[in-house]
Amino acid sequence: MPSIAALLVKNWILGVTCILTSLLVFEQIVHRCKKRHLPGPSWKIPVIGSFLDSLHPEVEKYKKQWASGPLSAVSVFNIFVVIASSNEYARKIYSSPDYACPMLVKTAWKVLMDDNWVFMVGKAHAAYRKELNVMFTRKALGMYVGIQDVLCRKHINNWIEASKLNSSAEPILFPVRDLNMEISLRVFCGENIPAHAIKEVNDKYWLITIGLQLVSFPFALPGTSMYNAIQARKVAYKWLELAVKNAKIKMAAEGAQSESMIETWIHTMQDPAYKGRKDFNDREMAISLLSFLFASQDAMSSGVVYALQHLVDHPEILAKVREEQIRVRGDNLQRPLTLEMLDEMTYLRAFVKESLRAKPPVVLVPYACTKTWRINDEYTVPKGTLLAASIYPSCHDPAVYPEPDKIMPERWINVEPSPPSTASTRNYLVFGHGPHKCIGAEYAQLHIILTLANVAVMADIEHEVTSASNEPQIISTLYPKDGCRMRFRTRSQQEIIHALSK
């Protein structure tokens, strides 16, 4: 006869088993009720859902999900996700601040800080964004070009010197990130941040990139990617806040001229005729710079890497780019670039736009559904759902972009009688859409244009094509799996002219 103790243990095990079974059944019921008729897994893997698939996101897996329907659903842990693959629904999510709030990724609120302006919605967001626009005027962009040009040439020369020391091609991913970080921090902060601070931020920023993956461990425990990202952000924020303080001291001096983004902001607020807000504190300004750094470092690095790969892999396009450089720069290919010169590079701009379409740095943008939303006549999105507004499918719609995987700059050049169609413009979601469309879209494109313009006239480039060159991987943004292996060699003006004359 079983002892009382054995019966108690047996009953305890049965009780726990019943509770766990009930919870698992309830979890499946909740998933099915939220999902309803949407395509996607009918049953959720207990507790973790599609977590394992999300750990290593791949474009090919996303393509299967996108192909399942304009709206589809998955669950990751306790997060219910609705993925919008069609242009209609992606634009609807971007344009509905009453129902959808930018989330970026689940960890972004903790890494970028929850009082960051990028998470604002409605009138508060519109008002804050309006104040930031003063840093992206044409006059301001023209000033930044001078900084970008000098530093860009320095880094390209570094790439050339590094190639002399290596017998084989090396991945260009991290050298491009180095270029972007120095240029970004000098444009944003000017000389208000020391050189060793730029190096420290650059060395640690990869931890932020890893920590802002679409899916990661949800708690900031020591050793986790979120914890490491937060520690790296603290370093970046410390130096950005110092840059703000230094800039305010500099701009308080009589006759001080703005030479960076933050100084432009301060100078604008100092103008007695300025009617906007003038009481931004150091934290608000530093957090704004942090948001610009987040937007620029990963996305622009992806854009530059793929643009370099596309340019070298299409020698006929590279030849046209070099022809345009000769026309714009005249008899001096080393002539310092200006905004007006970049304006004249219409073919290169079209190529950059096409490269970004073919490989958009961000394949989807997560939003949080803030209240129950009847998104169409057949489906209501539950409050708390993660809404994934996809970019890649819109940019690869064959009905809008014939042969979507082919690089064709001519798609964006106004050749009579067929300028780019309204549909091609509507589908071009590389910089988002609606009230949260990228505030620095023009700055980002100019940066890539300037970088390619200088590479085209300063270097011969060899791309070592591997089996992974055309396989994209997602590390927050899109990159070739092999890191884009390249070698650079100095190219003289005479060599360019002679090659084009053949």
N, C-alpha and C positions, 0 to 999 in steps of 0.2 A: 504494500500500500504506500503510495507516494507520501512523503513528509509534507507538513504544512509549508515549509520553506520552498520545497520544489514546486508546489502548487502556486505559490506566490510568484515565483520566478516565471513559471509557465504563463500565468495570467498577465504578468507584466509584459512579457514578450508578445503575447497575443494583442494586448492593448496597444503597445507601441506600433505593432505591425498594422493594426486596423487604422490607427491615426495616420501613419505614413501612407498607407494605401488610399485613404480618403483624401489626403492632401494631393497625392499624385493624380487621382481621378478628377479632383476639383481643378487642378492645374490644366488638365486636358480639356475639361468642359469650358473653362475660361478662354483658353486658346481658340477652341472651335467657335465659341460665341463671338469673339472679337473678329476672327478671320471670316466667318460666314462663307460666302461663295468665292472669295478671292483665291486665285491660284497660289500655291505654296504647299509646304508640308501639311498633310491632313492631321498628323499627330506630332506633338512636340516631344523631342527627346527629354525625358524627365530632368527637371532642374536646369540643365545647361542649354537646352534647345539647340540652336545652330552655332553654338559658341566655337566648336572646333573648326568649322568651315570659316568662321570670321577671324580666327587667329591669323590665318595666312590668306588674306583676300586676293583673289585673282580676277583679272578682267574677264577671262573666259567663263568663270563661274557666274559672274555678274551678268554676262551676256545671256546665259541660260535663264536666269531669273527675269531679266528684262523681256526676253522673248515669250515668257509665259502669259503676259498681259499688260495692259497699261497701268494697272494697279495689282500688286501681289503682296504677300505677307509672309513673314518669318518671325520667330521668337528667339531671343538670345537672353538666357537667364530669365529674369522677370520683365524684360523689355519686349514689348510687342512692336514690331516694325512693319510699316506699310511703305513699300517701294514704288515710287512713281516713275515709270519708264517713258511715258509719252511726253511730248513737248507740251501738250495741253495741260496735263496735271502738274508737271514740273513748274511751269509758269504760274499755275494757280496757287501752288504752295508758296512760291516766292512772293506772290502779290497779295497774300491774305494775312496781314499782320494781326487781324482780329482773331485768327484761329491758329496761326503758326508762328512760333518764335525761333530765331536762329539758335541752334544748339551746337553746331560745328561737330563736336563729338561729345560723348558722355563725360569725359574728363576735362573738357575745355573750361567749364565754369570754375574748376578748382585751379587749373594751371594758369589760365589767363586772368583769373580773379573775377568774381561774380558781379562786381560793380563796373566792369569794363563796358564801354559804350556800345560795343558790338552786340551785346545781349539786350540792349534797349529795344523797345518797340513803340510804334505809334508816334504821337506828337513829340514825345521826349527824344526819341531816336532822330526824328527829322530835324528837330531844333539843334541837337548836338552835331549832327552831320553837317548842317549848314555852316556852323562855326569852323569846322575842319576844312571846308572847301577852300578857304583862303590859302591853304598850303599846296593846292593843286591847280592854281590859276596858270594861265599860259606864261605869265611873267616869272612865276616861281619855277615852273618846269624848265624854262630857259636857263635860269641860274643853276639848277641842278645838273644840267647837261655838262657844264664845264667841270664839275667835280667828278661826274661819272666817267667822262672821257679820259682824264688824266689817270685815274685809278684803273680803269679798264685796260689801258695800254700797258700799265705796270704789270698787271697780272698776266696778260698775254705774253709779254716778254719773259715772265717767270715760267710760263708753260713751255716756251721755246727752249729756255736754258735747261729746264728739267728733262726735256726730251733728248738733249745732247748727252745727258748722263745715263740714259737708259737705251738699251739695244732693242727693246720691244715697246709696243704701245702700252699705255697705262690708263686705267679708268679716269675719266674726266669729271666724274660726279663731285668728288670732294674739292678739287681745285675750283670748280664752278661755284660751289657753296662758299668757298673762301672769298672769291671775287665778290659775290653778292653781299656777303656779310660786311666786308669793309666798305663797299660802296654805299650800302644801306645806312650804316651807322654814321658815315661821314656826311651823307646827304641829310639824314635826320638830325644829327647832333653837331655837325661841323667840328671845330677844334675844341668843343666843350667836353669832349670825352677823350681820355688819353689813349695812346696806341696800345698799351698793355691791356687796357680794358676791352678793346675791340678783340684782341686775341683771346682773352678769357671768355668773353661771351661766345665767340666763334667756337672755341674748343668744347664748350658745354652745350651749345644749342642743339646738337644732335640728340641729346637726351630729351629735349622738348619735342623734337620731331617724333621720336619713338613713343613718347608718352601720349601723343595726340593721335595715335592710331584709332581707327573707327571703333575697334573693340579691344579693351585691355582690362586687366584686373581692376575691379571697381573701388578698391580701397587703397589709400596712400600709406601703405605699410613700408617700413624701411626695406630697400632692395627691390621694390616693385617699380615698374616703369612710370607710374603716376608719381610716386614719391620722388624719383630721380628728376622727373620733369619739373616738379615744383621747386626742388632745390636749385635747378639750373635757372628757372624763371626768377628766383630771388636774386641771383647774381646779375642777370640782365636788368632787372628792375632797379637794383641798387645803382648801376652805372647810368641808366636812363634818367633816374631822378637827379643824380648829380649833374648830368648834362643840362637838365632844366634849370637847376639852381645857378649854374655857371652862365647859362645863356641869359638869364634874367639880370645877372650882375653886369654882363657885357652890354646888353641892350639898354641898361639904365644910364650908361655914359653918354654924354652929349655928342651927337654926330655919329653914333654907332650905326653901322650898316649891317643888314641881315645877310648872312652867308650860308644859311642852312634852313632846313624846314622848321625847326623849333624857333629859330630867330625870326623867321618870317611870320610865324604865329604871334610871337610876342610883339613884334614891330607893328603888326596890324592892330592889336589891342591897344597899343600906345597912341594910335592915331586919334586925335580928338573928334574927327569926323566919323569915326567908326561907330555904327549904331548897334553892333552885336554885343554879345556877352564879353565882359572884360575881367571877370573874377575867377578864372580857372586857377586852381591851386596846383602845387607841384605834383601831387599824386595823380590828379586827373590828366595832366599833361604827359606825365611819364607813362601812365597806362595807355594813353592814346598812341604814344610812340611804340609801346610794346605790341599793340594790335597791328600797327603798320609792319613791324618786324616779323610778326607771325605770318601776316599775309604775304610779305615779300620773300622771305627766305626760302620756304619750301616751294611755293608755287612758281616763283621766278627761276629758281634753280632748275626745276623740272622743265620749264619753258625753254631755258637756254640750252640745256643738255640735249633735248630732243630737236631743237632748231639746228644745233650744230650737226647732229647726226643726219637729219634730213638734208641739210645743205651739202654736206660732203658726199652723201649717197646719191645725190642728183647733180652731177657735174654740169649739166646743161643749165640748171638753175644758178649754180655758183658762178658760171661764166656771165650770166645776165646780171647778177648782183655786182660783179666786178666791173662790168661795163657801166653800170649805173654809178658806181663809185668814181670812176674816171670823169664821167659827165658832171657829177655834183662837185667833186673836189678840184677839178681842173688839173693843172700841171703839178700839183703838190698833194700826193696821196696821204701825206702825214699831217696835212693841215688840220688844226684843232676843229672839232665838230661844234656846231651850233644847232639850236632848235630849228632854225630856218633851213639848214642843210638837211637835217633829218626829215623835214617836211617834204623835201624834194625827192626823197628816196621812196617813191611810190611803189616800185616793184618789190623792194625789200620789205616794206610794210605789208604788202599783200602776201608775201611769202611767210612772214611771221604770223600773220592772222591765220593762214592756212595750216601752218605747222601746229599752232595751238588748237585748231579745230580737229586735226587728225589725232593729236595726242593731248587732249585737255589735261592740264595738271591735276585737276580735281575731277573725279568721275561722278561724284554725287555729293550733295550737301545735306546733312541732317538738320531737321527742324523738330521742335517739340510741339505737339498739338496741345494747345492750352485749354481748349474746351471742346465738347462734343461737336463734331463738324459733319454735316451732311454734304459730302464732297460731290456726290451726284445722286441721281434719283434712286440708285440701287444700293448705295453703300454709305454708311455713317461711320466716320473715324472716331473711335473712342478717345476720350480725354486721356492724356498721358502717353499716347502713341508717339513713337519716333517716326517722323515722316522723312523719307529719304528722297529728295528731289534730284533725279538723275540728270547728268549733263551729257555723258558720253553718247547715249542713244540719239539724242537730238542732233548732235554734231556728226553722226554717222548714218543719218536717215537717207537711204539711196533715192528716195523720191524727191528730196531737196538737194542733196549733193551726189550726183551720179558718180559712180566709182568712188565711194567715200573713203576707201583706204589709200587712194592715190593722192599724192601731193601735187596740187594744181593751183599755183598762185593766181592764175588767170581767173579763177572763180570770183575774185574780189576786185578785179580791175574793170573799171567802166569802159568797156569796149562797145561802141555803138553797133547795133541799136539795143543791146541787151545788158543793162547794168545789173549788178547783183539784185536778186529778187527779194521781195518782202519776206517770203518764206525762209530764204537763207539767212536773213537778218534775225527773224524770229527764232530760228533754231540755234542761233549762235549764242549759247548760254555759258561760254567759257568764263565770263566774269559775273555770272549770275543774272538776276533780273529783279525788277521791282525796287522797293525802298531800301533793300540791303545790297543792291548791286555794288560791286567793288568800287570804292571811292578812288582807288589808285589805278584804275584800268589803263588810262592813258600813260601814266608814269611807267607802269610795268611794260607796256608795249614799246615805249621809247627806250627803256633799258635794254630790252632784247635786240631791238633794231640797232642801237648804238654798239652793242657787244659784237654782233655779227658783222656790222660795217667795218669795225676795226680788225676783227679776225680775218676778214676777206682780203684786206690790203696789207696786213702785217705778216701773214703766215700761209705756208702750204700745209695742208692738213691731211693726214692719213688715218682712215678709220679701219681698224682691225675688226672685220665682221666675224662674229662668232655665232654659234647656234642659239645663243641667248640674246643677240643684239635686237631682234625684233619681237622678243617676248617681254611685254611690260610687267613690271612688278609695282605693287602699291606700298610705299612707305610714307604714309600720310598723303603724298602726291605720287604721280606716275613717273617711273624711271625705267630705262632699259635694264634688264636683269643682269647684264654684264657690266653695268656702270658706264657704258659707252667708252670703249678703249680707243684712244687716239694718240697720235704723235704730231708735233708741230715743228716746222722748220721756217727760219726767216725767209721771207719772200720780198725781193726788192721791187721798186716801182717799175724798173725796166723789165723785169721778168713778167710782171702782170701785163704790161703793154704789149710785150713781144708775144705772149701766149694768146692774147685776144686778137692780134693782127693776123694770126695764121688762118 
